[in-house]
Amino acid sequence: MSDVPFKLVDVEKKPSRKYRKGSKYDPIIDKFLSGKSGLVKVEVTGKDANYLRTQLKKRIDARDLNAKIEVSVVNNIAYLEKM
């Protein structure tokens, strides 16, 4: 086997990641929660309703909002509903 040159460097802590915190779908959830409507149709240009459901569900789960919001798709239309 050949030797691979390397070195180990002590560090105090790992740096934080430099990617976006949250999601581009969070504003949809925030606006819905702050509004008065209990049921809304969600339309995002260029996105399929099932894709929207998946992305919104991931954000609802990540934000632990399962008891407050439900997302569903009926006839290829995505809906958000307050519980």
C-alpha positions in Angstrom: 0.0 0.0 0.0 1.1 3.5 -0.7 1.2 6.2 2.0 -1.3 9.0 1.9 0.0 12.3 3.2 -2.4 13.9 5.7 -2.4 15.9 8.9 -4.8 16.3 11.8 -5.5 19.7 13.3 -7.1 20.4 16.7 -10.2 22.6 16.6 -12.4 24.1 19.4 -15.7 23.6 17.6 -17.2 22.9 14.2 -18.2 25.9 12.1 -21.9 26.4 11.4 -23.1 25.5 7.9 -23.5 28.2 5.4 -26.8 27.1 3.8 -30.2 28.6 4.1 -31.9 28.0 7.4 -35.6 27.1 7.0 -37.2 26.6 3.6 -38.7 28.6 0.8 -42.0 27.0 1.8 -42.0 28.4 5.3 -43.5 31.8 4.2 -46.5 29.9 2.9 -47.0 28.2 6.2 -46.4 31.4 8.2 -48.9 33.4 6.1 -51.5 30.7 6.5 -51.0 30.6 10.2 -51.3 34.3 10.6 -54.4 34.6 8.4 -58.0 34.1 9.4 -58.9 31.4 6.8 -59.3 27.8 8.1 -58.9 26.2 4.6 -56.9 27.5 1.6 -55.9 26.3 -1.8 -52.1 26.5 -2.4 -50.8 27.3 -5.8 -47.1 27.6 -6.7 -46.3 28.3 -10.3 -44.5 25.4 -11.9 -45.0 23.0 -9.0 -47.3 19.9 -9.0 -49.8 19.6 -6.1 -48.3 16.3 -4.9 -44.8 17.9 -4.8 -46.2 20.8 -2.8 -47.9 18.4 -0.4 -44.6 16.6 0.2 -42.5 19.8 0.7 -45.1 21.4 3.0 -45.5 18.2 5.0 -41.8 18.1 5.6 -41.8 21.7 6.9 -44.9 21.1 9.0 -43.1 18.0 10.6 -39.8 19.8 11.0 -41.6 22.7 12.8 -43.8 20.4 14.9 -47.0 21.9 13.6 -48.8 18.6 13.0 -51.5 19.5 15.6 -52.2 22.8 13.9 -52.0 22.3 10.2 -52.9 19.5 7.7 -51.9 19.5 4.1 -53.8 17.4 1.5 -54.3 17.1 -2.3 -57.7 16.6 -3.9 -58.0 16.6 -7.7 -54.4 17.8 -8.1 -55.0 20.8 -5.9 -53.0 21.3 -2.7 -54.9 22.5 0.4 -53.8 23.7 3.8 -56.3 23.3 6.7 -56.1 24.5 10.3 -57.0 21.8 12.8 
